Amino acid sequence: MITSCVENETSYKPEAYSFKKVLNAVLKQALKDENCPYKDVSVNLLITDEQGIEDYNKTYRNIDKVTDVLSFPNIDFDVPSDFSVIEGHEIDYLDPDTGRLQLGDIVINYKRIQSQALEYGHSEKREFAFLCAHSIFHLCGYDHMDPQEASVMERKQEAVLTALGITRDL
């Protein structure tokens, strides 16, 4: 079961899509693409504004800057999406009550959903789905610090969105 907990500390409530439905679809597709052996996986999502994300960035990353999305992985991957790292460490990564794999937390700035959708000429749903995909791949151990890593992440993100039919036209 793919689940997410969505908290919205803003008044932003899009009419065209559901945060939870889009996040769950993106999460399910990304984990399928990554051959995740766990079928019961959870991600927490917080929707906030510019001040909120700046506060989280400053508090948890010592970076005093507004950004579009933050990812807080729960799993210490040595190799991206090598879920074997969990074996023998289930107590660290699985919810003791449900047995559900806790992949991590995502914080998204809804103002950037709006502005980047306008900037890139696509829907807010597409921008939100992109930010979810981007963050989920961070939760799976991927990064984009160099051009090769960035290229891998970009291909994976686009593959998820394409598989779900969430194109720039939407």
N, C-alpha and C positions, 0 to 999 in steps of 0.2 A: 504494500500500500504506500503510495507516494502522498505525503501530507505536508501541509505548510501551516504555520501559524502567522496570520497577517495582523499586524497592529498598525493603526493609522492615527498618528498624533496630529493630524491636520484635518481641515475640512474638505480636502480634495477627495472627491468620489466620482470617478469617471462614469459617464453614462454608457459609453460604447463597449466597455469590457469590465470584467471582474478581475481584480488583482489576484485573487486566489486561483481562479480557473486558469488564467494565463500562466502564473507561476508554476502550478502543478503540471500543466501540459509541457512547459519548457523543461522542468526538472525531470519529468518522466522520459522525455525524448533524449535529453542529454545523458542521463544515466544509462539508457538503453544503448546509445552510441558508444558509451565508455565501457560497456560490458560489466556494469556494476553487478556483483553477485547478490547484493542485498535487495530484497523486494520491499522491505519495510524501511523507508527512508523519510526523514523529516528535515525541513529547512525553516528557519524563522525569518520573517520579513518585517521590517519596520519602514513605514512611509513617513517621511519627515519633510521639513522645509530647509531653506538654505542655512538658517541659524542652527537648526538641529543637527544637520550633517557636519557643519563646521565644528560644533561642540563635540560630536563623536570623534571626528578626525583629530581634534586637538587632544582630547582626553585619552584616546586609545592608541593614537599613532604619533602623537607629539608633532602634528602638522596643522598649523593654523591656516586652513584653507577650505573653501567651499568646493565640493566635488559633486559628481552626479551619483556615484554609488560607492559603497564600502563593502568589503567582504571580510568576514571573520571566520576562517576555517576552523573546524573542530578537529580535523584529522591532520596529523603531521606526515604528509606523504613524502617519501624519499624520491619516488618517481611518480609523476602525475598519473592519477587514476589507478595506481597499483594498490588495490584494496586489500591485498594480502598483508599489508602493514597492520591491519586491524587484528589479525589472528594472534591470539594470546594476549591481546590488550582490549578485549571486548568491554571490560569494566570502564575503560576510558572513553569509549566511543558509542556504546549502546545505552539507551535509556533503560535504567534498571526495572522500571515498572512495565514497559511495553516491549522491550527488546529491540526497539526501533533505532536504526542508525541515525545519529545526530550529525548531519553533514556540516552545519554551521549556520551563521547568521548573515543576513543581507540588510543593508540600510540604503534606501533610495530617496533621493531628493526629488520630490514631485515637480518642483519648479524647473528642474533640468529636463524632466520628461517632456514638459510643455515646450520649453525653449528649443531643445534639441530636435524635437519632432518638427517644429517650424523650420529650423536651420537646415535640416536634412531633407525636408519635403516629404515626410511620411506621417502616418498617424501616431497619436500618443500610444495606442496599443502596441504598435510595432516598436516604438522607442522603449516602452516598458519591457516588452519581451526581450529586446536586445540587451538591456541592462541586466535582466534576470539571467539570460544565457551567459553573458560576460562574467557575472558574479559566480554563477554555479561552476564555471570552469576554474575560477580562482579557488572555490571551495574544494575542487577535485585536484588541486595542486599545480595548476597551470599558471604561468605568468607571462608578461610581455615586456620584460626588461631589455631584451635585445631584439633585433629585427626577425631573427629566426623564430624565437618564441612567440612574438607578436603574430607572425604569419600563421603559425599552428593554431593559436587561439582564434584568430579571425576566421579561418576555414571551419573550425569546429562550431563557432557561433553561427555562422551563415548556414551550415548544414542543418543545424537544429531548427532555425527559423524557416528554412526552405521545406524541411520535412513536415512542419506544422502549417505550411501555407501562409505564414506571416511574412508578407513581402513588403517592400517599400511602397507598394500601391495601396496598402491597407491603412 
